[in-house]
Amino acid sequence: MATTMQFGESYQERVYLPGGEWVRMRLLRPGDKELLHKGFNSLSAHSRYKRFLAVKKTLSKKELCYFTEIDQEDHFALCIVGWDKKSKQDVGIGVGRFIRLGKDSDCAEVSLTVIDRMQGKGIGRLLLEKLIVAATERDIKRFRFECLPQNQEMKKLVQKVCPIVEFKNDAGIMIADAVITERETDSRQHSLNMFEGLIDLMGGFAAETLKLQSGIGFEMVRPSLDALFELRGRVG
Ligand SMILES: CC(C)(COP(=O)(O)OP(=O)(O)OC[C@H]1O[C@@H](n2cnc3c(N)ncnc32)[C@H](O)[C@@H]1OP(=O)(O)O)[C@@H](O)C(=O)NCCC(=O)NCCS
């Protein structure tokens, strides 16, 4: 794997979600079997059905190996991990993966999963945008998605992120074939996320300082707070 790749083995980034939570994004590793298993167990039956297109009650050891012991080239997976303050442990939030359809093919099949309580917060979109960048680094030019025809969330997500897409129905499965193009919005959006996170941290710090040091006149801190809120307005 070339070292200049953004999505090489050491790839890791912190992402600030619009809901106000920091999460980490990195490549899925062989050591993530338990994390993946727990994440799968936390999914509703409905989400599992939408992901696997069948009733799926458990992930076997063999499947856990298949999903985590991957070459990150023809079979690539990214995960989003949060921190559970109660158990003081990582918690799996989402996984995005693609698997090249045959040796030398420039097409890969994509799957996305976000745990139920975190759905609808932009994580699926973020994962898909990152997968596109990782795929173009691996000479993949097309993505295939196989979903239930009633999976409108997925359909809308694909349409938003992949403007060049064709949908067809094959034996009760909705197949979306998309030509992928790396868009400049990816890194820009990330910078905005990081920027907003920084502003939040600074705002929180200023508020704490005000609470702790009641001796500081509010008027002294007021200009910095105003500047922060003005900045946030411009970013948003
Ligand atoms: C499909 C899935 C990955 C989407 O992830 P997500 O984090 O919930 O989606 P996002 O919040 O990023 O939403 C992205 C877009 O999808 C669409 N979308 C998401 N949830 C939606 C919903 N409940 N209804 C309609 N559209 C929805 C919207 O267009 C949204 O963009 P917008 O917020 O700008 O309007 C997630 O719902 C999931 O894991 N579902 C179960 C497994 C699955 O279906 N996998 C797909 C088969 S491989």
Ligand as a Chemical Component Dictionary entry (heavy atoms), coordinates in Angstrom:
data_LIG
# 
_chem_comp.id                   LIG 
_chem_comp.type                 NON-POLYMER 
_chem_comp.pdbx_formal_charge   0 
_chem_comp.three_letter_code    LIG 
# 
loop_
_chem_comp_atom.comp_id 
_chem_comp_atom.atom_id 
_chem_comp_atom.alt_atom_id 
_chem_comp_atom.type_symbol 
_chem_comp_atom.charge 
_chem_comp_atom.model_Cartn_x 
_chem_comp_atom.model_Cartn_y 
_chem_comp_atom.model_Cartn_z 
_chem_comp_atom.pdbx_ordinal 
LIG C1  C1  C 0 -28.677 3.661  5.673 1  
LIG C2  C2  C 0 -27.801 4.224  6.769 2  
LIG C3  C3  C 0 -26.371 3.719  6.610 3  
LIG C4  C4  C 0 -27.803 5.763  6.629 4  
LIG O1  O1  O 0 -26.937 6.313  7.602 5  
LIG P1  P1  P 0 -27.361 7.578  8.455 6  
LIG O2  O2  O 0 -26.221 7.993  9.274 7  
LIG O3  O3  O 0 -28.626 7.276  9.148 8  
LIG O4  O4  O 0 -27.666 8.636  7.278 9  
LIG P2  P2  P 0 -27.306 10.178 7.293 10 
LIG O5  O5  O 0 -27.733 10.788 8.584 11 
LIG O6  O6  O 0 -25.905 10.366 6.873 12 
LIG O7  O7  O 0 -28.276 10.738 6.169 13 
LIG C5  C5  C 0 -27.813 10.983 4.870 14 
LIG C6  C6  C 0 -29.012 11.185 3.957 15 
LIG O8  O8  O 0 -29.765 9.978  3.885 16 
LIG C7  C7  C 0 -31.157 10.296 3.853 17 
LIG N1  N1  N 0 -31.784 9.785  5.076 18 
LIG C8  C8  C 0 -31.193 9.395  6.233 19 
LIG N2  N2  N 0 -32.118 8.942  7.108 20 
LIG C9  C9  C 0 -33.315 9.073  6.488 21 
LIG C10 C10 C 0 -34.660 8.760  6.836 22 
LIG N3  N3  N 0 -34.973 8.218  8.021 23 
LIG N4  N4  N 0 -35.634 8.987  5.923 24 
LIG C11 C11 C 0 -35.351 9.525  4.724 25 
LIG N5  N5  N 0 -34.086 9.834  4.331 26 
LIG C12 C12 C 0 -33.100 9.614  5.181 27 
LIG C13 C13 C 0 -31.261 11.786 3.756 28 
LIG O9  O9  O 0 -31.213 12.167 2.408 29 
LIG C14 C14 C 0 -29.997 12.232 4.436 30 
LIG O10 O10 O 0 -29.527 13.473 4.033 31 
LIG P3  P3  P 0 -30.075 14.813 4.755 32 
LIG O11 O11 O 0 -29.915 14.596 6.233 33 
LIG O12 O12 O 0 -29.155 15.874 4.222 34 
LIG O13 O13 O 0 -31.486 14.956 4.320 35 
LIG C15 C15 C 0 -28.342 3.870  8.186 36 
LIG O14 O14 O 0 -29.665 4.312  8.278 37 
LIG C16 C16 C 0 -28.268 2.388  8.499 38 
LIG O15 O15 O 0 -27.268 1.902  9.006 39 
LIG N6  N6  N 0 -29.348 1.623  8.213 40 
LIG C17 C17 C 0 -29.372 0.194  8.498 41 
LIG C18 C18 C 0 -28.453 -0.611 7.587 42 
LIG C19 C19 C 0 -28.690 -0.275 6.125 43 
LIG O16 O16 O 0 -29.796 -0.046 5.685 44 
LIG N7  N7  N 0 -27.606 -0.292 5.346 45 
LIG C20 C20 C 0 -27.695 -0.040 3.933 46 
LIG C21 C21 C 0 -27.604 -1.305 3.131 47 
LIG S1  S1  S 0 -25.946 -1.643 2.724 48 
# 
loop_
_chem_comp_bond.comp_id 
_chem_comp_bond.atom_id_1 
_chem_comp_bond.atom_id_2 
_chem_comp_bond.value_order 
_chem_comp_bond.pdbx_ordinal 
LIG C1  C2  SING 1  
LIG C2  C3  SING 2  
LIG C2  C4  SING 3  
LIG C2  C15 SING 4  
LIG C4  O1  SING 5  
LIG O1  P1  SING 6  
LIG P1  O2  DOUB 7  
LIG P1  O3  SING 8  
LIG P1  O4  SING 9  
LIG O4  P2  SING 10 
LIG P2  O5  DOUB 11 
LIG P2  O6  SING 12 
LIG P2  O7  SING 13 
LIG O7  C5  SING 14 
LIG C5  C6  SING 15 
LIG C6  O8  SING 16 
LIG C6  C14 SING 17 
LIG O8  C7  SING 18 
LIG C7  N1  SING 19 
LIG C7  C13 SING 20 
LIG N1  C8  SING 21 
LIG N1  C12 SING 22 
LIG C8  N2  DOUB 23 
LIG N2  C9  SING 24 
LIG C9  C10 SING 25 
LIG C9  C12 DOUB 26 
LIG C10 N3  SING 27 
LIG C10 N4  DOUB 28 
LIG N4  C11 SING 29 
LIG C11 N5  DOUB 30 
LIG N5  C12 SING 31 
LIG C13 O9  SING 32 
LIG C13 C14 SING 33 
LIG C14 O10 SING 34 
LIG O10 P3  SING 35 
LIG P3  O11 DOUB 36 
LIG P3  O12 SING 37 
LIG P3  O13 SING 38 
LIG C15 O14 SING 39 
LIG C15 C16 SING 40 
LIG C16 O15 DOUB 41 
LIG C16 N6  SING 42 
LIG N6  C17 SING 43 
LIG C17 C18 SING 44 
LIG C18 C19 SING 45 
LIG C19 O16 DOUB 46 
LIG C19 N7  SING 47 
LIG N7  C20 SING 48 
LIG C20 C21 SING 49 
LIG C21 S1  SING 50 
# 
